[in-house]
């Protein structure tokens, strides 16, 4: 696991605050999914990291690359990212995920979702560069998480 993939990028000192976009992101905190879409190089990562820093938003960050298309690794990163918010988070799910015994992805996801109920504050789970995921199983995992996460979790 590459731990630098779990760090929120450092704010840029020359960042131009875009209040209208921050307002849209703030409005997204009333929903489970916030989608930021624009062509490469338009500052999506910078915008979201600045929004998190300037508004002191509790966040778990996962910077995705093309090598993250394996479900076990993908879920391990998500668990580790959220563990940065609450230590011990996802321990049982991670054990089951790494178990030599075959287990259903739904069992792991249910443990993970149940653990989010122990986090009493709202938080954002950022999946930066999700467009690099091309594994349909991971897309199904994310859809399941969005559908079943409690209201305090925003992706």
DSSP file (Angstrom, degrees, kcal/mol; ACC not computed):
  #  RESIDUE AA STRUCTURE BP1 BP2  ACC     N-H-->O    O-->H-N    N-H-->O    O-->H-N    TCO  KAPPA ALPHA  PHI   PSI    X-CA   Y-CA   Z-CA
    1    1 A X              0   0    0      0, 0.0     2,-0.9     0, 0.0     3,-0.1   0.000 360.0 360.0 360.0 130.6    0.0    0.0    0.0
    2    2 A X    >   -     0   0    0      1,-0.2     3,-1.8     2,-0.0     4,-0.2  -0.828 360.0-163.6 -95.7 103.7    1.3    3.4   -1.0
    3    3 A X  G >  S+     0   0    0     -2,-0.9     3,-1.9     1,-0.3    -1,-0.2   0.722  81.3  71.4 -65.7 -23.3    0.4    5.7    1.9
    4    4 A X  G >  S+     0   0    0      1,-0.3     3,-1.2     2,-0.2    -1,-0.3   0.736  86.5  67.9 -65.8 -18.6    0.9    8.9   -0.1
    5    5 A X  G <  S+     0   0    0     -3,-1.8    58,-3.0     1,-0.2    -1,-0.3   0.596  96.2  56.2 -72.9  -9.2   -2.3    8.0   -2.1
    6    6 A X  G <  S+     0   0    0     -3,-1.9    55,-0.6    56,-0.2     2,-0.4   0.314  86.4  99.2-104.3   6.7   -4.2    8.6    1.1
    7    7 A X  S <  S-     0   0    0     -3,-1.2     2,-0.3    -4,-0.1     3,-0.1  -0.801  74.2-123.9-100.4 134.8   -3.0   12.2    1.7
    8    8 A X        -     0   0    0     -2,-0.4     3,-0.1    51,-0.1    -2,-0.1  -0.592  42.5-102.7 -70.2 129.1   -5.1   15.2    0.8
    9    9 A X        -     0   0    0     -2,-0.3     2,-0.1     1,-0.1    -1,-0.1  -0.208  40.1-102.4 -55.4 144.4   -3.0   17.4   -1.5
   10   10 A X        -     0   0    0      1,-0.1    -1,-0.1    -3,-0.1    40,-0.1  -0.436  44.1 -99.4 -68.4 138.0   -1.4   20.5    0.1
   11   11 A X        -     0   0    0     38,-0.1     2,-0.4    -2,-0.1    -1,-0.1  -0.261  33.8-119.8 -59.4 144.2   -3.2   23.7   -0.6
   12   12 A X    >   -     0   0    0     34,-0.1     3,-1.6     1,-0.1    -1,-0.1  -0.738  10.9-143.1 -85.9 129.1   -1.7   25.9   -3.3
   13   13 A X  T 3  S+     0   0    0     -2,-0.4    -1,-0.1     1,-0.3    -2,-0.1   0.767 101.0  50.7 -64.7 -25.5   -0.7   29.3   -2.1
   14   14 A X  T 3  S+     0   0    0      2,-0.1    -1,-0.3    -3,-0.0     2,-0.1   0.185  80.2 138.8 -98.3  16.3   -1.7   30.9   -5.4
   15   15 A X    <   -     0   0    0     -3,-1.6     2,-0.7     1,-0.1    -4,-0.0  -0.385  49.1-139.5 -65.6 134.5   -5.1   29.3   -5.5
   16   16 A X        -     0   0    0     -2,-0.1     2,-0.3     2,-0.0    -1,-0.1  -0.868  22.6-127.7 -95.1 114.8   -8.0   31.6   -6.6
   17   17 A X        -     0   0    0     -2,-0.7     2,-0.9     1,-0.1     3,-0.1  -0.449  16.8-157.6 -66.8 125.4  -11.0   30.8   -4.4
   18   18 A X    >>  -     0   0    0     -2,-0.3     4,-2.4     1,-0.2     3,-0.7  -0.795   9.2-174.4-107.9  89.3  -14.0   30.1   -6.6
   19   19 A X  H 3> S+     0   0    0     -2,-0.9     4,-2.7     1,-0.3     5,-0.2   0.835  79.9  55.4 -55.5 -40.4  -16.9   30.9   -4.2
   20   20 A X  H 3> S+     0   0    0      1,-0.2     4,-1.6     2,-0.2    -1,-0.3   0.890 111.1  44.7 -64.7 -37.5  -19.6   29.6   -6.6
   21   21 A X  H <> S+     0   0    0     -3,-0.7     4,-2.4     2,-0.2    -2,-0.2   0.886 111.8  52.3 -72.6 -38.1  -17.9   26.2   -6.9
   22   22 A X  H  X S+     0   0    0     -4,-2.4     4,-2.8     1,-0.2    -2,-0.2   0.906 108.3  52.5 -60.9 -40.7  -17.3   26.1   -3.1
   23   23 A X  H  X S+     0   0    0     -4,-2.7     4,-2.2    -5,-0.2    -1,-0.2   0.889 108.9  49.3 -62.5 -39.3  -21.0   26.8   -2.7
   24   24 A X  H  X S+     0   0    0     -4,-1.6     4,-1.4     2,-0.2    -1,-0.2   0.906 111.7  48.4 -66.9 -40.7  -21.9   24.0   -5.0
   25   25 A X  H  X S+     0   0    0     -4,-2.4     4,-0.6     2,-0.2    -2,-0.2   0.914 110.3  51.9 -63.8 -42.0  -19.6   21.6   -3.1
   26   26 A X  H >< S+     0   0    0     -4,-2.8     3,-1.3     1,-0.2    -2,-0.2   0.901 107.1  52.7 -60.3 -40.7  -21.2   22.8    0.2
   27   27 A X  H >< S+     0   0    0     -4,-2.2     3,-1.6     1,-0.3    -1,-0.2   0.828  99.7  64.8 -63.6 -31.0  -24.7   22.0   -1.3
   28   28 A X  H >< S+     0   0    0     -4,-1.4     3,-2.1     1,-0.3    -1,-0.3   0.699  81.6  77.9 -64.8 -19.2  -23.4   18.5   -2.1
   29   29 A X  T << S+     0   0    0     -3,-1.3    -1,-0.3    -4,-0.6    -2,-0.2   0.550  85.2  63.2 -69.6  -4.4  -23.0   17.8    1.6
   30   30 A X  T <  S+     0   0    0     -3,-1.6    -1,-0.3    -4,-0.1     2,-0.3   0.408 104.4  56.7 -93.3   0.0  -26.8   17.3    1.7
   31   31 A X  S <  S-     0   0    0     -3,-2.1     3,-0.1     1,-0.1   124,-0.0  -0.768  82.1-124.0-125.4 169.1  -26.4   14.4   -0.7
   32   32 A X  S    S+     0   0    0     -2,-0.3   123,-3.6     1,-0.2     2,-0.5   0.787  95.2  47.3 -83.0 -28.9  -24.5   11.1   -0.7
   33   33 A X        -     0   0    0    122,-0.2     2,-0.5   121,-0.2    -1,-0.2  -0.956  56.0-176.7-123.2 130.5  -22.7   11.7   -4.0
   34   34 A X        -     0   0    0     -2,-0.5     2,-0.6    -3,-0.1    -9,-0.0  -0.987  14.3-162.7-119.5 117.5  -20.8   14.8   -5.1
   35   35 A X        -     0   0    0     -2,-0.5     2,-0.6     2,-0.0    -2,-0.0  -0.901   7.0-170.5-107.3 122.6  -19.5   14.5   -8.7
   36   36 A X        +     0   0    0     -2,-0.6     2,-0.4     2,-0.0    -2,-0.0  -0.954  16.4 175.6-110.5 116.6  -16.8   16.9   -9.9
   37   37 A X        +     0   0    0     -2,-0.6     2,-0.3     7,-0.0    -2,-0.0  -0.981  15.1 124.4-130.6 131.6  -16.3   16.6  -13.6
   38   38 A X        -     0   0    0     -2,-0.4     3,-0.1     0, 0.0     4,-0.1  -0.942  60.3 -74.5-169.3 162.6  -14.1   18.6  -16.0
   39   39 A X    >   -     0   0    0     -2,-0.3     3,-1.5     1,-0.1     5,-0.2  -0.174  67.5 -74.4 -62.0 161.7  -11.4   17.8  -18.5
   40   40 A X  T 3  S+     0   0    0      1,-0.2    -1,-0.1     2,-0.1     0, 0.0  -0.271 118.4  23.5 -56.2 138.5   -7.9   16.9  -17.4
   41   41 A X  T 3  S+     0   0    0     -3,-0.1    -1,-0.2     1,-0.0    -2,-0.1   0.490  84.2 114.8  85.8   3.3   -5.9   19.8  -16.0
   42   42 A X  S <  S-     0   0    0     -3,-1.5    -2,-0.1    -4,-0.1    -3,-0.1   0.439  90.4-102.5 -88.9   1.0   -8.9   22.0  -15.1
   43   43 A X  S  > S+     0   0    0     -4,-0.1     4,-2.7    -5,-0.1     5,-0.2   0.757  70.4 143.6  93.3  26.0   -8.1   21.9  -11.4
   44   44 A X  H  > S+     0   0    0     -5,-0.2     4,-2.5     2,-0.2     5,-0.2   0.945  78.7  44.1 -62.9 -48.3  -10.6   19.4  -10.0
   45   45 A X  H  > S+     0   0    0      1,-0.2     4,-2.6     2,-0.2     5,-0.2   0.919 115.4  48.7 -62.9 -44.2   -8.2   17.9   -7.4
   46   46 A X  H  > S+     0   0    0      2,-0.2     4,-2.6     1,-0.2     5,-0.2   0.922 111.2  50.7 -61.5 -45.1   -7.0   21.4   -6.4
   47   47 A X  H  X S+     0   0    0     -4,-2.7     4,-2.5     1,-0.2    -2,-0.2   0.945 113.9  42.9 -58.4 -51.1  -10.6   22.6   -6.1
   48   48 A X  H  X S+     0   0    0     -4,-2.5     4,-2.4     2,-0.2    -2,-0.2   0.907 115.1  48.7 -67.1 -41.8  -11.7   19.8   -3.8
   49   49 A X  H  X S+     0   0    0     -4,-2.6     4,-2.5    -5,-0.2    -1,-0.2   0.913 113.3  47.8 -65.7 -40.4   -8.5   19.8   -1.7
   50   50 A X  H  X S+     0   0    0     -4,-2.6     4,-3.2    -5,-0.2     5,-0.3   0.917 111.0  51.6 -63.6 -42.9   -8.8   23.6   -1.2
   51   51 A X  H  X S+     0   0    0     -4,-2.5     4,-1.6    -5,-0.2     6,-0.2   0.911 111.8  47.0 -58.7 -44.8  -12.5   23.2   -0.3
   52   52 A X  H  <>S+     0   0    0     -4,-2.4     5,-2.1     2,-0.2     4,-0.5   0.941 117.0  42.8 -63.1 -48.6  -11.6   20.6    2.3
   53   53 A X  H ><5S+     0   0    0     -4,-2.5     3,-0.9     1,-0.2    -2,-0.2   0.941 115.7  46.2 -65.8 -49.0   -8.8   22.6    3.8
   54   54 A X  H 3<5S+     0   0    0     -4,-3.2    -1,-0.2     1,-0.2    -2,-0.2   0.778 120.2  39.3 -69.1 -26.3  -10.5   26.0    3.8
   55   55 A X  T 3<5S-     0   0    0     -4,-1.6    -1,-0.2    -5,-0.3    -2,-0.2   0.337 104.3-125.4-104.5   6.4  -13.7   24.7    5.3
   56   56 A X  T < 5 +     0   0    0     -3,-0.9     2,-0.4    -4,-0.5    -3,-0.2   0.909  44.4 178.0  49.8  49.1  -12.1   22.2    7.7
   57   57 A X      < -     0   0    0     -5,-2.1     2,-0.4    -6,-0.2    -1,-0.2  -0.676  34.0-119.1 -84.8 132.4  -14.1   19.3    6.3
   58   58 A X        +     0   0    0     -2,-0.4    66,-2.4    64,-0.3     2,-0.4  -0.586  49.4 172.7 -69.3 123.7  -13.5   15.9    7.7
   59   59 A X  E     -a  124   0A   0     -2,-0.4     2,-0.5    64,-0.2    66,-0.2  -0.988  37.8-154.8-144.2 146.3  -12.3   13.9    4.8
   60   60 A X  E     -a  125   0A   0     64,-3.0    66,-3.1    -2,-0.4     2,-0.4  -0.986  28.4-158.8-113.3 128.8  -10.8   10.5    3.8
   61   61 A X  E     +a  126   0A   0    -55,-0.6     2,-0.4    -2,-0.5    66,-0.2  -0.907  17.9 180.0-119.3 135.7   -8.8   10.8    0.5
   62   62 A X  E     -a  127   0A   0     64,-2.0    66,-1.6    -2,-0.4     2,-0.8  -0.929  14.8-155.7-134.8 109.9   -7.9    8.1   -2.0
   63   63 A X  E     -a  128   0A   0    -58,-3.0     2,-0.2    -2,-0.4    66,-0.2  -0.772  22.4-151.1 -85.7 109.8   -5.9    9.2   -5.1
   64   64 A X        +     0   0    0     64,-2.7     2,-0.3    -2,-0.8    67,-0.1  -0.549  18.0 179.3 -86.1 143.2   -6.6    6.5   -7.7
   65   65 A X    >   -     0   0    0     -2,-0.2     3,-2.1    67,-0.1   -60,-0.0  -0.820  48.8 -88.5-130.5 178.2   -4.3    5.4  -10.4
   66   66 A X  G >  S+     0   0    0      1,-0.3     3,-0.5    -2,-0.3    68,-0.1   0.706 121.2  65.0 -61.8 -19.8   -4.6    2.8  -13.2
   67   67 A X  G 3  S+     0   0    0      1,-0.2     3,-0.3     2,-0.1    -1,-0.3   0.444  82.7  79.5 -82.3   1.0   -3.2    0.1  -10.9
   68   68 A X  G <   +     0   0    0     -3,-2.1    -1,-0.2     1,-0.2    -2,-0.1   0.018  56.8 106.3 -98.5  28.2   -6.2    0.3   -8.5
   69   69 A X    <   +     0   0    0     -3,-0.5     2,-0.5    64,-0.1    -1,-0.2   0.185  52.8  96.1 -93.6  17.1   -8.5   -1.8  -10.7
   70   70 A X  S  > S-     0   0    0     -3,-0.3     4,-2.7     1,-0.1     5,-0.2  -0.941  72.1-140.6-107.1 123.7   -8.3   -4.8   -8.4
   71   71 A X  H  > S+     0   0    0     -2,-0.5     4,-2.7     1,-0.2     5,-0.2   0.834  97.7  51.3 -55.4 -40.6  -11.2   -5.0   -5.9
   72   72 A X  H  > S+     0   0    0      2,-0.2     4,-2.1     1,-0.2    -1,-0.2   0.941 115.0  42.6 -65.0 -45.7   -9.3   -6.2   -2.9
   73   73 A X  H  > S+     0   0    0      2,-0.2     4,-2.2    -3,-0.2    -2,-0.2   0.918 113.6  53.0 -64.5 -43.2   -6.7   -3.4   -3.3
   74   74 A X  H  X S+     0   0    0     -4,-2.7     4,-1.9     1,-0.2    -2,-0.2   0.934 112.4  43.6 -58.5 -48.9   -9.3   -0.8   -4.0
   75   75 A X  H  X S+     0   0    0     -4,-2.7     4,-2.7     1,-0.2    -1,-0.2   0.863 109.7  57.4 -66.5 -35.6  -11.3   -1.7   -0.9
   76   76 A X  H  X S+     0   0    0     -4,-2.1     4,-2.4    -5,-0.2    -1,-0.2   0.906 107.6  48.1 -61.1 -41.1   -8.1   -1.9    1.2
   77   77 A X  H  X S+     0   0    0     -4,-2.2     4,-2.6     2,-0.2    -2,-0.2   0.908 111.0  50.0 -65.8 -42.0   -7.3    1.7    0.2
   78   78 A X  H  X S+     0   0    0     -4,-1.9     4,-2.4     2,-0.2     5,-0.2   0.937 112.3  47.7 -62.1 -45.5  -10.9    2.9    1.1
   79   79 A X  H  X S+     0   0    0     -4,-2.7     4,-2.2     1,-0.2    -2,-0.2   0.929 113.4  47.8 -61.0 -45.5  -10.7    1.2    4.5
   80   80 A X  H  X S+     0   0    0     -4,-2.4     4,-0.9    -5,-0.2    -1,-0.2   0.883 110.1  52.7 -64.3 -38.3   -7.2    2.7    5.1
   81   81 A X  H >< S+     0   0    0     -4,-2.6     3,-0.8     1,-0.2     4,-0.3   0.942 113.1  42.7 -62.6 -47.2   -8.4    6.2    4.1
   82   82 A X  H >X S+     0   0    0     -4,-2.4     4,-1.8     1,-0.2     3,-1.7   0.820 104.3  65.8 -70.4 -29.6  -11.4    6.1    6.4
   83   83 A X  H 3< S+     0   0    0     -4,-2.2    -1,-0.2     1,-0.3    -2,-0.2   0.772  90.7  66.1 -60.9 -25.0   -9.1    4.6    9.1
   84   84 A X  T << S+     0   0    0     -4,-0.9    -1,-0.3    -3,-0.8     3,-0.2   0.726 105.0  43.5 -67.0 -21.4   -7.3    8.0    9.0
   85   85 A X  T <4 S+     0   0    0     -3,-1.7     2,-0.4    -4,-0.3    -2,-0.2   0.844 131.4  17.6 -87.7 -42.2  -10.5    9.5   10.4
   86   86 A X  S >< S-     0   0    0     -4,-1.8     3,-2.0    33,-0.0    -1,-0.3  -0.926  83.9-129.3-138.1 110.2  -11.3    6.9   13.0
   87   87 A X  T 3  S+     0   0    0     -2,-0.4     3,-0.1     1,-0.3    -3,-0.1  -0.277  94.0  25.8 -59.7 138.1   -8.5    4.5   14.1
   88   88 A X  T >  S+     0   0    0      1,-0.3     3,-1.5    -5,-0.1    -1,-0.3   0.351  84.8 151.1  90.0  -5.4   -9.5    0.9   14.0
   89   89 A X  T <   +     0   0    0     -3,-2.0    -1,-0.3     1,-0.2    -6,-0.1  -0.350  67.8   5.4 -61.3 135.0  -12.1    1.5   11.3
   90   90 A X  T 3> S+     0   0    0     21,-0.2     4,-3.0    22,-0.1    -1,-0.2   0.612  80.8 139.1  73.0  14.3  -12.7   -1.5    9.0
   91   91 A X  H <> S+     0   0    0     -3,-1.5     4,-2.2     1,-0.2     5,-0.2   0.932  75.9  42.3 -57.6 -48.1  -10.5   -3.9   11.0
   92   92 A X  H  > S+     0   0    0      2,-0.2     4,-2.4     1,-0.2    -1,-0.2   0.901 114.9  50.6 -66.7 -40.5  -12.9   -6.8   10.6
   93   93 A X  H  > S+     0   0    0      1,-0.2     4,-2.5     2,-0.2    -2,-0.2   0.907 110.8  49.3 -62.9 -41.3  -13.7   -6.0    7.0
   94   94 A X  H  X S+     0   0    0     -4,-3.0     4,-2.0     2,-0.2    -2,-0.2   0.892 110.4  50.4 -66.0 -40.3   -9.9   -5.9    6.2
   95   95 A X  H  < S+     0   0    0     -4,-2.2     4,-0.3    -5,-0.2    -2,-0.2   0.929 113.6  45.2 -61.7 -45.0   -9.4   -9.2    7.9
   96   96 A X  H >< S+     0   0    0     -4,-2.4     3,-0.9     1,-0.2    -2,-0.2   0.892 111.1  53.8 -65.9 -39.5  -12.2  -10.8    5.9
   97   97 A X  H 3< S+     0   0    0     -4,-2.5    -1,-0.2     1,-0.2    -2,-0.2   0.866 114.8  40.1 -62.5 -37.6  -10.9   -9.1    2.7
   98   98 A X  T 3< S+     0   0    0     -4,-2.0    -1,-0.2    -5,-0.1    -2,-0.2   0.337  89.3 121.2 -95.7   6.4   -7.4  -10.6    3.2
   99   99 A X    <   -     0   0    0     -3,-0.9     4,-0.1    -4,-0.3    -3,-0.1  -0.405  67.3-132.6 -69.5 144.1   -8.7  -14.0    4.4
  100  100 A X  S    S+     0   0    0     -2,-0.1     2,-0.3     2,-0.1    -1,-0.1   0.721  85.9  90.0 -69.5 -18.2   -7.6  -17.1    2.4
  101  101 A X  S    S-     0   0    0      1,-0.1     2,-0.2    -5,-0.1    -2,-0.1  -0.577  90.1-110.5 -78.9 139.8  -11.2  -18.2    2.5
  102  102 A X        +     0   0    0     -2,-0.3     2,-0.3     0, 0.0    -1,-0.1  -0.499  44.2 176.6 -67.3 133.3  -13.4  -17.1   -0.3
  103  103 A X        -     0   0    0     -2,-0.2     2,-0.2    -4,-0.1     3,-0.0  -0.964  33.6-100.7-137.3 155.0  -16.0  -14.6    0.9
  104  104 A X    >>  -     0   0    0     -2,-0.3     4,-1.4     1,-0.1     3,-0.7  -0.501  24.0-130.1 -75.5 143.1  -18.6  -12.6   -0.9
  105  105 A X  H 3> S+     0   0    0      1,-0.2     4,-2.7     2,-0.2     5,-0.2   0.860 108.7  62.3 -58.1 -33.7  -17.8   -8.9   -1.6
  106  106 A X  H 3> S+     0   0    0      1,-0.2     4,-2.6     2,-0.2    -1,-0.2   0.862  98.5  54.9 -61.8 -36.2  -21.2   -8.0   -0.1
  107  107 A X  H <> S+     0   0    0     -3,-0.7     4,-1.8     2,-0.2    -1,-0.2   0.920 111.1  44.5 -62.8 -43.8  -20.1   -9.5    3.3
  108  108 A X  H  X S+     0   0    0     -4,-1.4     4,-2.3     2,-0.2    -2,-0.2   0.929 114.1  49.7 -65.4 -45.3  -17.0   -7.2    3.3
  109  109 A X  H  X S+     0   0    0     -4,-2.7     4,-3.1     1,-0.2     5,-0.2   0.888 108.1  53.2 -62.7 -39.8  -19.0   -4.2    2.2
  110  110 A X  H  X S+     0   0    0     -4,-2.6     4,-2.6     2,-0.2    -1,-0.2   0.903 109.6  48.1 -63.9 -40.4  -21.7   -4.8    4.9
  111  111 A X  H  X S+     0   0    0     -4,-1.8     4,-2.0     2,-0.2    -2,-0.2   0.923 113.5  48.5 -61.9 -44.0  -19.0   -4.9    7.6
  112  112 A X  H  X S+     0   0    0     -4,-2.3     4,-1.2     2,-0.2    -2,-0.2   0.930 112.9  46.7 -62.2 -47.3  -17.5   -1.7    6.1
  113  113 A X  H  X S+     0   0    0     -4,-3.1     4,-0.7     1,-0.2     3,-0.5   0.914 110.6  52.8 -63.2 -43.5  -20.9    0.1    6.0
  114  114 A X  H >< S+     0   0    0     -4,-2.6     3,-1.0     1,-0.2     4,-0.3   0.877 105.1  55.9 -60.9 -36.9  -21.7   -1.0    9.5
  115  115 A X  H >< S+     0   0    0     -4,-2.0     3,-1.7     1,-0.2     4,-0.3   0.819  96.0  64.7 -64.4 -30.6  -18.4    0.4   10.7
  116  116 A X  H >< S+     0   0    0     -4,-1.2     3,-1.2    -3,-0.5    -1,-0.2   0.766  89.0  69.2 -65.5 -21.5  -19.3    3.8    9.3
  117  117 A X  T << S+     0   0    0     -3,-1.0    -1,-0.3    -4,-0.7    -2,-0.2   0.721  90.7  61.3 -67.3 -19.5  -22.2    4.0   11.8
  118  118 A X  T <  S+     0   0    0     -3,-1.7     2,-0.8    -4,-0.3    -1,-0.2   0.626  85.0  85.8 -81.7 -12.8  -19.6    4.4   14.5
  119  119 A X    <   -     0   0    0     -3,-1.2    33,-0.1    -4,-0.3     4,-0.1  -0.805  60.8-172.0 -90.3 112.0  -18.4    7.6   13.0
  120  120 A X        +     0   0    0     -2,-0.8     2,-0.3     2,-0.1    -1,-0.1   0.589  58.0  74.4 -85.0 -11.0  -20.7   10.2   14.4
  121  121 A X  S    S-     0   0    0      1,-0.1     2,-0.2    31,-0.0    31,-0.0  -0.694  87.5-104.1-102.0 154.9  -19.5   13.2   12.3
  122  122 A X        +     0   0    0     -2,-0.3   -64,-0.3    31,-0.1     2,-0.3  -0.504  47.4 174.2 -67.5 143.0  -20.2   13.9    8.6
  123  123 A X  E     - b   0 153A   0     29,-2.8    31,-2.3    -2,-0.2     2,-0.5  -0.988  28.0-126.9-149.8 160.7  -17.2   13.2    6.4
  124  124 A X  E     -ab  59 154A   0    -66,-2.4   -64,-3.0    -2,-0.3     2,-0.7  -0.913   9.7-155.3-109.9 131.6  -16.3   13.1    2.7
  125  125 A X  E     -a   60   0A   0     29,-3.3     2,-0.6    -2,-0.5   -64,-0.2  -0.928  18.3-158.1-103.2 108.9  -14.7   10.1    1.0
  126  126 A X  E     -a   61   0A   0    -66,-3.1   -64,-2.0    -2,-0.7     2,-0.8  -0.785  14.2-170.4 -94.0 123.6  -12.9   11.5   -2.0
  127  127 A X  E >   -a   62   0A   0     -2,-0.6     3,-1.0    28,-0.4     2,-0.2  -0.790  20.5-159.5-109.0  83.8  -12.1    9.0   -4.8
  128  128 A X  E 3  S+a   63   0A   0    -66,-1.6   -64,-2.7    -2,-0.8    -2,-0.0  -0.473  70.6   7.6 -73.3 131.0   -9.8   11.3   -6.8
  129  129 A X  T >  S+     0   0    0     -2,-0.2     3,-2.0   -66,-0.2    -1,-0.3   0.847  73.3 161.1  67.3  38.8   -9.4   10.3  -10.5
  130  130 A X  G X   +     0   0    0     -3,-1.0     3,-2.4     1,-0.3    -2,-0.1   0.748  61.1  79.5 -59.6 -23.1  -12.1    7.6  -10.3
  131  131 A X  G 3  S+     0   0    0      1,-0.3    -1,-0.3   -67,-0.1    -2,-0.1   0.675  79.9  69.4 -60.7 -15.0  -12.3    7.8  -14.1
  132  132 A X  G <  S+     0   0    0     -3,-2.0     2,-0.5   -68,-0.1    -1,-0.3   0.559  77.4  97.8 -80.0  -7.7   -9.2    5.6  -14.1
  133  133 A X    <   +     0   0    0     -3,-2.4   -67,-0.1    -4,-0.1   -64,-0.1  -0.705  38.5 163.0 -82.3 126.6  -11.2    2.7  -12.8
  134  134 A X        +     0   0    0     -2,-0.5     2,-0.6   -68,-0.1    -1,-0.1   0.239  40.1 107.7-125.3  10.9  -12.3    0.3  -15.6
  135  135 A X    >>  -     0   0    0      1,-0.1     4,-1.8     2,-0.0     3,-0.7  -0.825  57.6-153.4 -93.7 118.2  -13.3   -2.7  -13.6
  136  136 A X  H 3> S+     0   0    0     -2,-0.6     4,-2.3     1,-0.3     5,-0.2   0.799  93.9  62.3 -62.1 -29.7  -17.1   -3.2  -13.5
  137  137 A X  H 3> S+     0   0    0      2,-0.2     4,-1.9     1,-0.2    -1,-0.3   0.886 104.8  46.9 -63.8 -38.2  -16.8   -5.0  -10.2
  138  138 A X  H <> S+     0   0    0     -3,-0.7     4,-2.7     2,-0.2     5,-0.2   0.892 109.2  53.7 -70.6 -39.1  -15.4   -1.9   -8.6
  139  139 A X  H  X S+     0   0    0     -4,-1.8     4,-2.2     1,-0.2    -2,-0.2   0.905 109.9  48.6 -59.6 -40.3  -18.1    0.3  -10.2
  140  140 A X  H  X S+     0   0    0     -4,-2.3     4,-2.3     2,-0.2    -2,-0.2   0.883 109.6  52.5 -66.1 -38.7  -20.6   -2.1   -8.6
  141  141 A X  H  X S+     0   0    0     -4,-1.9     4,-2.5     2,-0.2    -2,-0.2   0.936 110.8  46.6 -61.4 -47.9  -18.8   -1.8   -5.2
  142  142 A X  H  X S+     0   0    0     -4,-2.7     4,-2.7     1,-0.2     5,-0.2   0.900 111.5  51.3 -64.0 -40.7  -19.0    2.0   -5.3
  143  143 A X  H  X S+     0   0    0     -4,-2.2     4,-2.3    -5,-0.2    -1,-0.2   0.910 110.5  49.6 -61.8 -41.4  -22.6    1.9   -6.3
  144  144 A X  H  X S+     0   0    0     -4,-2.3     4,-2.0     2,-0.2    -2,-0.2   0.911 111.3  49.2 -63.8 -42.6  -23.4   -0.4   -3.4
  145  145 A X  H  X S+     0   0    0     -4,-2.5     4,-2.8     2,-0.2    -2,-0.2   0.933 111.1  48.9 -62.7 -46.0  -21.5    1.9   -1.0
  146  146 A X  H  < S+     0   0    0     -4,-2.7    -1,-0.2     1,-0.2    -2,-0.2   0.917 113.3  48.0 -60.0 -42.5  -23.3    5.0   -2.2
  147  147 A X  H  < S+     0   0    0     -4,-2.3    -1,-0.2    -5,-0.2    -2,-0.2   0.847 123.9  29.5 -66.3 -34.8  -26.7    3.2   -1.9
  148  148 A X  H  < S+     0   0    0     -4,-2.0    -2,-0.2    -5,-0.2    -1,-0.2   0.587  86.4 110.4-110.0 -12.0  -26.0    1.9    1.6
  149  149 A X  S  < S-     0   0    0     -4,-2.8   -36,-0.1    -5,-0.2   -35,-0.1  -0.331  75.2-106.2 -59.9 146.2  -23.7    4.3    3.4
  150  150 A X    >   -     0   0    0    -37,-0.3     3,-1.9     1,-0.1    -1,-0.1  -0.238  36.8 -96.4 -68.0 168.1  -25.4    6.3    6.2
  151  151 A X  T 3  S+     0   0    0      1,-0.3    -1,-0.1    -3,-0.1    -2,-0.1   0.619 118.5  67.2 -65.3 -14.3  -26.3    9.9    5.6
  152  152 A X  T 3  S+     0   0    0    -33,-0.1   -29,-2.8   -30,-0.1     2,-0.5   0.532  87.2  81.4 -84.2  -3.8  -23.1   11.2    7.3
  153  153 A X  E <   -b  123   0A   0     -3,-1.9     2,-0.4   -31,-0.2   -29,-0.2  -0.895  58.2-177.3-106.5 127.0  -20.9    9.8    4.5
  154  154 A X  E      b  124   0A   0    -31,-2.3   -29,-3.3    -2,-0.5  -121,-0.2  -0.985 360.0 360.0-124.1 129.8  -20.6   11.7    1.3
  155  155 A X              0   0    0   -123,-3.6   -28,-0.4    -2,-0.4  -122,-0.2   0.400 360.0 360.0-101.6 360.0  -18.5   10.5   -1.7
